[in-house]
Amino acid sequence: MTASFHAELYKLIPEDHPLRKINEIVDFTFIHDLVRSSYCEHYGRPANEPELLFRLLFLQVLYNLSDERIIQETQVNLAYKWFLGVNPEDNLPDPSQLSRFRNHRLGAGAVDEVLISVVRQCIEKGLVKSKTIIMDSTHTLAASQKQKPLEVLRDAAKRLFRVVVKKHPKLEKKLPKLPGLRKEDQEDAEKIMLQYLANLGETVELLLPDHEGSISEKVRIAKAIVEDERLLANKGIMSAIDPDARFGWKSNTKSFFGYKEHIAMTEEEIITAVEVTEGSSDDGKQFKELLNQTLDAGIEVHEVIADTAYSGKDNLEEMKSKQIQPVVPLNPIVHNGGLRQEGFEYNKDADFVICPAGQHSIRKAVQGSKQSGNSRSLVFYFDTEKCKACPLKEGCFKPGAKSKTYSIRIVAEHYQEQIEFEKSDTFKERICRRPIIEHKNAELKRYHGMTKAKYRGLFRMRIQAILTTFVVNVKRMIKLTEKMQSAS
């Protein structure tokens, strides 16, 4: 920036302003290398400075503002403009540039490195001394409403039809028309609309084999909906606008529609890894990815603190192989014990099993001898009336069967070492550290917009989550630095 006469106004910004502290302590120049490959250096108009756009995204998340509002606020806020490194009278980028930078520059493969970069800065400054990571998950509501299958099919068809006609008006007469459903068609309405959506998608691909942009996006969504075997059972895709969002459980009685963020964090409250999944995903299955991300960032891990969702046999073996102490309360159910039917998953929060069609068990019972832990099983029972009408019943439910069950073998012998450790004073002391990650999840939601998704789709949800954790890490980085300076 070439300082102008108006730059004298920046002297009005207090020396202890949070943005001055952030600018002094955090190195934002890493962003140039991360996005360099997504720019063309020799053709086209010069791009706006990547660091300026990234700093704008930082301010946006820090103060929980929309693309339009952050530009409006920055235009009249001296501290914001100083933080960007521009003169008070300079114009700012159009809000649409923030979206392009977020999705096409950072989203083109660099967004994971954003989180890694701030973690490494914390390590270099000596802010991370603990060799413990704490894991947990939280949920974010989707940016769209949950729909019934017929609504999903109808909306997807209308959106695809509309975008094709908008870009290629002459093709309107060649596209199949939306069927008018009569009263006598109501029972088969979903199947009629499913067939129409499949026909429409095939026609669009035939007429526009080289389709791109918004048409490609709508065609992709239509294909995903048509191919979703769980759709008509009301357990698959539940939104034509956000087909990646899923129905998940917070407890046995509370559910949500959206996504999950799985987080790993040090005891200093520096988030080291984030994995974003659909709302129905199993927390424990994200363990290896969170651990590997943390190790890749340069964190040395000797201990993992987490809840029962992470107590699966594979996770315990992974920690043992890496000489990591698991401070993880065991669930009496071994997720991988015994023979399992593919597609069935146990939900530890709700304490039921979900079948491939998305139905959950209605009750459970323990079978087997109490004297022999190896022979005991936890048996989950399903509603046979729903099984009879299930589109996935072939090979799963036998016609005429009086019950449908799913059993999980309880194999305590694999966990004897962990069972003994749970009884120790060390375990009881260390597990008390777990709640601090819940405070971090609350901060992400309460102050930085993670209660509800700002964008649609898993791809954009991941970008939102990583940018938010970057900002929260920077805030923590400032506090830890000040604490270290005051102690020295």
C-alpha positions as CSV (number, residue, x, y, z in Angstrom):
1,M,0.0,0.0,0.0
2,T,1.2,3.5,-0.9
3,A,0.3,5.7,2.1
4,S,-2.0,8.6,1.2
5,F,-2.7,11.8,3.1
6,H,-5.8,10.2,4.6
7,A,-3.7,7.4,6.1
8,E,-3.0,9.8,9.0
9,L,-6.5,8.8,10.2
10,Y,-5.2,5.4,11.1
11,K,-3.5,7.0,14.1
12,L,-7.0,7.1,15.7
13,I,-7.1,3.3,16.0
14,P,-6.2,2.4,19.6
15,E,-2.9,0.6,20.1
16,D,-4.6,-2.2,22.0
17,H,-7.3,-2.7,19.3
18,P,-7.7,-6.6,18.7
19,L,-6.9,-6.2,15.0
20,R,-3.6,-4.5,15.8
21,K,-2.7,-7.5,18.0
22,I,-3.7,-10.0,15.4
23,N,-1.8,-8.2,12.7
24,E,1.3,-8.2,14.8
25,I,1.2,-11.8,15.9
26,V,-0.3,-13.7,12.9
27,D,1.5,-14.2,9.6
28,F,-1.1,-14.1,6.8
29,T,1.4,-14.2,3.9
30,F,1.1,-18.0,3.7
31,I,-2.0,-17.6,1.6
32,H,0.0,-16.5,-1.4
33,D,1.7,-19.9,-1.8
34,L,-1.5,-21.8,-1.1
35,V,-3.6,-20.2,-3.9
36,R,-0.8,-19.5,-6.4
37,S,-1.6,-22.6,-8.5
38,S,-5.3,-21.4,-8.9
39,Y,-4.3,-18.2,-10.6
40,C,-3.0,-17.7,-14.2
41,E,0.1,-15.5,-14.0
42,H,0.3,-14.6,-17.7
43,Y,-3.3,-14.1,-19.0
44,G,-6.4,-12.2,-18.0
45,R,-6.8,-9.1,-15.7
46,P,-4.6,-9.0,-12.6
47,A,-6.4,-10.6,-9.6
48,N,-7.0,-8.8,-6.4
49,E,-4.3,-9.4,-3.8
50,P,-5.0,-12.9,-2.3
51,E,-4.0,-11.7,1.2
52,L,-6.5,-8.8,1.0
53,L,-9.3,-11.2,0.1
54,F,-8.3,-13.7,2.8
55,R,-8.1,-11.0,5.4
56,L,-11.6,-9.9,4.4
57,L,-12.8,-13.5,4.9
58,F,-11.1,-13.5,8.3
59,L,-13.0,-10.3,9.3
60,Q,-16.2,-11.8,8.0
61,V,-16.0,-14.9,10.2
62,L,-14.6,-13.0,13.2
63,Y,-17.6,-10.6,13.2
64,N,-20.1,-13.1,11.7
65,L,-21.1,-11.1,8.7
66,S,-22.4,-11.9,5.2
67,D,-20.4,-11.2,2.1
68,E,-22.4,-8.0,1.4
69,R,-22.2,-6.8,5.0
70,I,-18.5,-7.2,5.5
71,I,-17.8,-5.1,2.4
72,Q,-20.3,-2.4,3.6
73,E,-18.9,-2.4,7.2
74,T,-15.2,-2.4,6.0
75,Q,-15.9,0.6,3.7
76,V,-16.7,2.8,6.7
77,N,-14.5,1.1,9.4
78,L,-11.0,2.5,9.8
79,A,-9.7,-0.5,11.8
80,Y,-11.0,-2.9,9.2
81,K,-9.4,-1.0,6.3
82,W,-6.1,-0.6,8.3
83,F,-6.1,-4.4,8.9
84,L,-6.5,-5.0,5.1
85,G,-3.6,-2.7,4.3
86,V,-5.5,-0.3,2.1
87,N,-5.9,3.5,2.3
88,P,-9.1,5.0,3.8
89,E,-10.3,6.3,0.5
90,D,-9.6,3.0,-1.5
91,N,-12.5,1.0,-2.9
92,L,-13.0,-2.6,-1.9
93,P,-13.7,-5.7,-4.0
94,D,-17.2,-6.6,-5.0
95,P,-18.9,-9.1,-2.6
96,S,-19.0,-11.7,-5.4
97,Q,-15.2,-11.8,-5.4
98,L,-15.3,-13.2,-1.9
99,S,-17.4,-16.1,-3.0
100,R,-15.2,-16.8,-6.0
101,F,-12.0,-16.7,-3.8
102,R,-13.6,-18.9,-1.1
103,N,-14.9,-21.5,-3.5
104,H,-12.5,-21.5,-6.5
105,R,-9.2,-20.4,-4.9
106,L,-9.3,-21.9,-1.3
107,G,-11.8,-24.6,-2.3
108,A,-9.5,-25.8,-5.1
109,G,-7.5,-27.8,-2.6
110,A,-5.9,-25.2,-0.4
111,V,-8.4,-24.9,2.4
112,D,-7.0,-27.8,4.4
113,E,-3.6,-26.0,4.5
114,V,-5.3,-22.9,6.0
115,L,-5.8,-24.7,9.3
116,I,-2.4,-26.5,9.2
117,S,-0.7,-23.1,8.7
118,V,-2.1,-21.5,11.9
119,V,-1.4,-24.7,13.9
120,R,2.3,-24.6,12.7
121,Q,2.5,-20.9,13.7
122,C,1.3,-21.8,17.2
123,I,4.0,-24.6,17.4
124,E,6.8,-22.3,16.2
125,K,5.8,-19.7,18.8
126,G,5.9,-22.3,21.5
127,L,2.2,-22.1,22.3
128,V,1.5,-25.8,22.1
129,K,3.2,-27.8,24.9
130,S,0.6,-30.5,25.6
131,K,0.9,-33.9,23.9
132,T,-2.8,-34.6,24.4
133,I,-5.6,-34.1,21.9
134,I,-9.3,-34.0,22.7
135,M,-11.9,-35.2,20.2
136,D,-15.6,-34.5,19.9
137,S,-18.2,-33.6,17.3
138,T,-20.9,-30.9,17.0
139,H,-23.6,-30.3,14.4
140,T,-24.7,-27.5,12.1
141,L,-28.2,-27.1,10.7
142,A,-28.5,-27.1,6.9
143,A,-29.3,-23.9,5.1
144,S,-32.5,-25.5,3.7
145,Q,-35.6,-27.1,5.1
146,K,-36.1,-30.9,5.2
147,Q,-38.5,-32.1,2.5
148,K,-40.6,-35.1,1.8
149,P,-39.6,-37.3,-1.2
150,L,-42.3,-36.0,-3.5
151,E,-41.2,-32.4,-2.7
152,V,-37.5,-33.3,-3.3
153,L,-38.3,-34.8,-6.7
154,R,-40.6,-32.0,-7.8
155,D,-38.2,-29.2,-6.7
156,A,-35.2,-30.9,-8.4
157,A,-37.1,-31.3,-11.6
158,K,-38.3,-27.7,-11.6
159,R,-34.9,-26.3,-10.8
160,L,-33.3,-28.3,-13.6
161,F,-36.0,-27.5,-16.2
162,R,-35.8,-23.8,-15.2
163,V,-32.0,-23.4,-15.5
164,V,-31.9,-25.2,-18.9
165,V,-34.7,-23.0,-20.3
166,K,-33.1,-19.8,-19.0
167,K,-29.8,-20.5,-20.7
168,H,-31.2,-22.3,-23.8
169,P,-34.8,-21.0,-24.4
170,K,-35.1,-22.8,-27.8
171,L,-34.9,-26.2,-26.0
172,E,-38.0,-25.7,-23.9
173,K,-40.3,-27.6,-26.3
174,K,-37.9,-30.5,-26.5
175,L,-37.8,-31.1,-22.7
176,P,-40.4,-33.4,-21.2
177,K,-43.2,-31.5,-19.4
178,L,-43.8,-31.7,-15.7
179,P,-46.6,-34.3,-15.2
180,G,-49.9,-33.1,-13.8
181,L,-50.7,-35.5,-11.0
182,R,-54.4,-36.4,-10.8
183,K,-56.2,-37.6,-7.6
184,E,-56.0,-41.2,-8.7
185,D,-52.3,-40.9,-9.2
186,Q,-51.5,-39.8,-5.6
187,E,-50.5,-43.3,-4.5
188,D,-47.9,-43.6,-7.2
189,A,-47.0,-39.9,-7.3
190,E,-43.5,-40.4,-6.0
191,K,-42.7,-43.1,-8.5
192,I,-44.2,-41.0,-11.4
193,M,-42.1,-38.0,-10.4
194,L,-39.0,-40.1,-10.0
195,Q,-39.4,-41.5,-13.5
196,Y,-40.0,-37.9,-14.8
197,L,-36.8,-36.6,-13.1
198,A,-34.8,-39.5,-14.6
199,N,-36.2,-38.8,-18.0
200,L,-35.6,-35.1,-17.7
201,G,-32.0,-35.6,-16.7
202,E,-31.3,-38.0,-19.5
203,T,-32.9,-35.6,-22.1
204,V,-30.8,-32.7,-20.9
205,E,-27.6,-34.7,-21.2
206,L,-28.6,-35.9,-24.7
207,L,-29.4,-32.3,-25.8
208,L,-26.5,-30.7,-24.0
209,P,-23.6,-33.2,-23.8
210,D,-21.1,-30.4,-23.0
211,H,-23.2,-28.8,-20.3
212,E,-21.4,-26.9,-17.6
213,G,-21.9,-24.5,-14.7
214,S,-25.3,-24.3,-13.1
215,I,-26.7,-26.8,-15.5
216,S,-24.1,-29.4,-14.6
217,E,-24.8,-28.8,-10.9
218,K,-28.5,-29.3,-11.4
219,V,-27.9,-32.5,-13.5
220,R,-25.6,-33.8,-10.8
221,I,-28.2,-33.3,-8.1
222,A,-30.9,-34.9,-10.2
223,K,-28.7,-38.0,-10.8
224,A,-28.0,-38.3,-7.1
225,I,-31.7,-38.1,-6.2
226,V,-32.7,-40.7,-8.9
227,E,-30.0,-43.1,-7.7
228,D,-30.7,-42.7,-4.0
229,E,-32.3,-46.0,-3.0
230,R,-33.3,-44.6,0.4
231,L,-35.2,-41.6,-1.0
232,L,-38.7,-43.1,-1.2
233,A,-38.2,-44.6,2.3
234,N,-37.9,-41.0,3.5
235,K,-34.4,-41.6,4.8
236,G,-32.1,-40.5,2.0
237,I,-31.8,-37.1,0.3
238,M,-34.2,-34.7,2.0
239,S,-33.6,-31.5,0.1
240,A,-33.3,-30.7,-3.6
241,I,-31.5,-27.5,-2.7
242,D,-29.0,-29.1,-0.3
243,P,-28.8,-32.8,-1.3
244,D,-25.7,-33.4,0.9
245,A,-27.5,-32.6,4.2
246,R,-28.7,-35.6,6.2
247,F,-30.9,-36.4,9.1
248,G,-28.9,-37.1,12.3
249,W,-29.5,-37.8,16.0
250,K,-28.2,-35.8,19.0
251,S,-29.9,-38.2,21.5
252,N,-32.6,-40.8,21.6
253,T,-35.3,-38.1,21.2
254,K,-33.6,-35.1,19.6
255,S,-32.7,-35.0,15.9
256,F,-31.4,-32.5,13.4
257,F,-31.1,-32.0,9.6
258,G,-27.6,-30.9,8.4
259,Y,-24.0,-31.7,8.9
260,K,-21.4,-32.7,11.6
261,E,-18.1,-31.2,12.4
262,H,-15.6,-33.6,14.0
263,I,-12.9,-31.7,15.8
264,A,-9.5,-32.5,17.4
265,M,-8.0,-29.9,19.9
266,T,-5.0,-29.6,22.1
267,E,-5.3,-28.8,25.8
268,E,-4.3,-25.3,25.0
269,E,-7.5,-25.1,23.0
270,I,-5.8,-25.0,19.6
271,I,-7.9,-26.9,17.0
272,T,-5.6,-29.2,15.1
273,A,-8.0,-31.0,12.7
274,V,-11.6,-30.7,11.3
275,E,-13.5,-33.3,9.4
276,V,-17.0,-32.3,8.0
277,T,-19.5,-35.0,7.2
278,E,-23.2,-35.4,6.6
279,G,-25.4,-35.4,9.8
280,S,-25.9,-39.2,9.9
281,S,-22.2,-40.1,10.0
282,D,-20.6,-42.1,12.9
283,D,-18.3,-40.1,15.1
284,G,-15.9,-42.9,15.7
285,K,-15.2,-43.5,12.0
286,Q,-13.6,-40.0,11.8
287,F,-10.9,-40.8,14.4
288,K,-8.1,-41.9,12.1
289,E,-8.5,-38.9,9.8
290,L,-8.5,-36.5,12.8
291,L,-5.4,-38.1,14.3
292,N,-3.6,-38.1,10.9
293,Q,-4.4,-34.4,10.3
294,T,-3.1,-33.6,13.7
295,L,0.1,-35.5,13.2
296,D,0.6,-33.9,9.8
297,A,0.3,-30.5,11.3
298,G,3.3,-31.3,13.5
299,I,1.6,-32.1,16.8
300,E,3.2,-34.8,18.9
301,V,0.4,-37.0,20.4
302,H,0.8,-39.2,23.4
303,E,-2.8,-39.2,24.7
304,V,-6.3,-38.9,23.2
305,I,-9.3,-37.9,25.3
306,A,-12.8,-38.6,23.8
307,D,-16.2,-40.0,24.6
308,T,-17.5,-43.5,24.0
309,A,-18.2,-42.9,20.3
310,Y,-14.4,-43.3,19.8
311,S,-14.0,-46.5,21.8
312,G,-14.3,-48.9,18.8
313,K,-11.8,-51.8,18.6
314,D,-10.1,-50.3,15.5
315,N,-9.5,-47.0,17.1
316,L,-8.1,-48.5,20.3
317,E,-5.7,-50.7,18.2
318,E,-4.7,-47.6,16.1
319,M,-3.7,-45.8,19.3
320,K,-1.9,-48.8,20.7
321,S,0.1,-49.1,17.5
322,K,1.2,-45.5,17.8
323,Q,1.8,-45.7,21.6
324,I,-1.0,-43.3,22.4
325,Q,-2.9,-43.6,25.6
326,P,-6.7,-43.7,25.0
327,V,-8.6,-41.9,27.7
328,V,-11.9,-43.1,26.3
329,P,-14.8,-44.5,28.3
330,L,-15.7,-47.9,26.8
331,N,-19.2,-48.7,25.5
332,P,-20.2,-52.3,26.4
333,I,-21.0,-52.8,22.7
334,V,-18.1,-53.6,20.5
335,H,-19.0,-52.1,17.1
336,N,-16.9,-54.6,15.2
337,G,-17.7,-57.7,17.3
338,G,-19.4,-60.7,15.7
339,L,-20.9,-61.0,12.2
340,R,-22.4,-57.8,10.9
341,Q,-24.9,-57.1,8.2
342,E,-23.6,-54.5,5.8
343,G,-25.2,-51.1,6.1
344,F,-26.4,-51.4,9.7
345,E,-24.9,-48.8,12.1
346,Y,-25.1,-48.4,15.9
347,N,-25.8,-44.8,17.0
348,K,-24.3,-44.3,20.5
349,D,-26.1,-41.1,21.2
350,A,-29.6,-42.5,20.5
351,D,-28.7,-46.1,21.6
352,F,-30.3,-47.7,18.6
353,V,-29.3,-49.3,15.3
354,I,-30.1,-47.7,11.9
355,C,-30.7,-50.0,9.0
356,P,-29.7,-49.3,5.4
357,A,-33.1,-47.8,4.6
358,G,-32.7,-45.4,7.5
359,Q,-35.2,-47.0,9.9
360,H,-34.1,-47.3,13.5
361,S,-34.7,-50.1,15.9
362,I,-37.6,-49.9,18.3
363,R,-36.3,-51.9,21.3
364,K,-33.3,-54.0,22.4
365,A,-32.6,-57.0,24.7
366,V,-29.5,-58.8,25.9
367,Q,-29.2,-62.5,25.1
368,G,-26.8,-65.1,26.3
369,S,-25.2,-66.2,29.6
370,K,-24.0,-63.6,32.1
371,Q,-21.2,-65.8,33.1
372,S,-19.7,-65.8,29.6
373,G,-19.0,-62.4,28.1
374,N,-18.0,-63.9,24.8
375,S,-21.4,-65.5,24.2
376,R,-23.6,-62.5,25.1
377,S,-25.2,-60.4,22.4
378,L,-27.2,-57.2,22.3
379,V,-30.2,-57.8,20.0
380,F,-32.0,-54.8,18.4
381,Y,-35.6,-55.3,17.1
382,F,-37.1,-53.5,14.1
383,D,-40.8,-52.7,13.2
384,T,-41.7,-55.5,10.8
385,E,-44.6,-53.5,9.3
386,K,-42.0,-51.0,7.9
387,C,-39.8,-53.8,6.8
388,K,-42.6,-55.3,4.7
389,A,-42.9,-52.1,2.7
390,C,-39.2,-51.3,2.6
391,P,-37.7,-50.9,-0.9
392,L,-34.4,-52.6,0.3
393,K,-36.1,-55.6,1.9
394,E,-34.7,-58.2,-0.6
395,G,-32.0,-60.2,1.2
396,C,-32.7,-58.4,4.4
397,F,-36.3,-59.3,5.5
398,K,-37.8,-62.7,4.7
399,P,-41.5,-62.6,3.7
400,G,-43.6,-63.9,6.5
401,A,-41.0,-63.4,9.2
402,K,-42.4,-62.5,12.6
403,S,-39.4,-60.3,13.5
404,K,-36.4,-58.5,12.1
405,T,-33.4,-58.3,14.4
406,Y,-29.8,-57.2,14.4
407,S,-27.3,-58.5,16.9
408,I,-24.0,-57.1,18.2
409,R,-21.7,-59.5,20.1
410,I,-20.4,-58.2,23.4
411,V,-16.7,-59.2,23.6
412,A,-15.2,-57.8,26.7
413,E,-11.9,-59.7,26.4
414,H,-10.6,-57.4,23.7
415,Y,-11.0,-54.4,26.1
416,Q,-9.6,-55.9,29.4
417,E,-6.6,-53.6,29.5
418,Q,-8.8,-50.5,28.8
419,I,-11.4,-51.7,31.4
420,E,-8.6,-51.8,34.1
421,F,-7.3,-48.4,33.1
422,E,-10.8,-46.9,33.4
423,K,-10.7,-47.9,37.1
424,S,-7.5,-45.9,37.8
425,D,-7.2,-42.5,39.3
426,T,-5.2,-41.3,36.3
427,F,-8.1,-42.1,34.0
428,K,-10.6,-40.4,36.3
429,E,-8.4,-37.3,36.5
430,R,-7.7,-37.1,32.8
431,I,-11.2,-37.6,31.5
432,C,-12.2,-34.5,33.4
433,R,-10.4,-32.5,30.7
434,R,-12.8,-33.6,28.0
435,P,-15.5,-30.8,28.6
436,I,-13.2,-28.0,27.5
437,I,-13.8,-29.1,23.9
438,E,-17.6,-28.6,24.5
439,H,-16.8,-24.9,25.3
440,K,-14.9,-24.6,22.1
441,N,-17.9,-26.0,20.1
442,A,-20.1,-23.5,21.8
443,E,-17.8,-20.7,20.8
444,L,-17.9,-21.8,17.2
445,K,-21.6,-21.7,17.2
446,R,-22.4,-18.8,19.4
447,Y,-20.0,-16.2,18.0
448,H,-19.0,-17.4,14.6
449,G,-22.1,-18.7,12.8
450,M,-21.6,-22.5,13.0
451,T,-25.2,-23.0,14.4
452,K,-26.5,-22.9,10.8
453,A,-24.8,-23.4,7.5
454,K,-24.2,-20.2,5.5
455,Y,-23.9,-22.1,2.3
456,R,-25.2,-25.3,0.7
457,G,-23.4,-28.6,0.1
458,L,-20.7,-30.5,1.9
459,F,-17.9,-28.8,-0.2
460,R,-18.9,-25.3,1.0
461,M,-19.7,-26.5,4.5
462,R,-16.2,-27.8,4.8
463,I,-14.8,-24.4,3.7
464,Q,-17.0,-22.6,6.3
465,A,-15.8,-25.0,9.0
466,I,-12.1,-24.6,8.3
467,L,-12.2,-20.8,8.0
468,T,-14.1,-20.6,11.3
469,T,-11.6,-22.8,13.1
470,F,-8.8,-20.7,11.6
471,V,-10.4,-17.6,13.2
472,V,-11.0,-19.3,16.5
473,N,-7.4,-20.5,16.6
474,V,-6.1,-17.0,15.9
475,K,-8.2,-15.6,18.8
476,R,-6.7,-18.3,21.1
477,M,-3.3,-17.7,19.7
478,I,-3.5,-14.0,20.8
479,K,-4.6,-15.0,24.3
480,L,-1.8,-17.6,24.7
481,T,0.8,-15.1,23.4
482,E,-0.3,-12.4,25.8
483,K,-0.3,-14.9,28.7
484,M,3.3,-16.0,27.8
485,Q,4.5,-12.4,27.5
486,S,3.0,-11.4,30.9
487,A,4.7,-14.4,32.5
488,S,8.1,-13.7,31.1
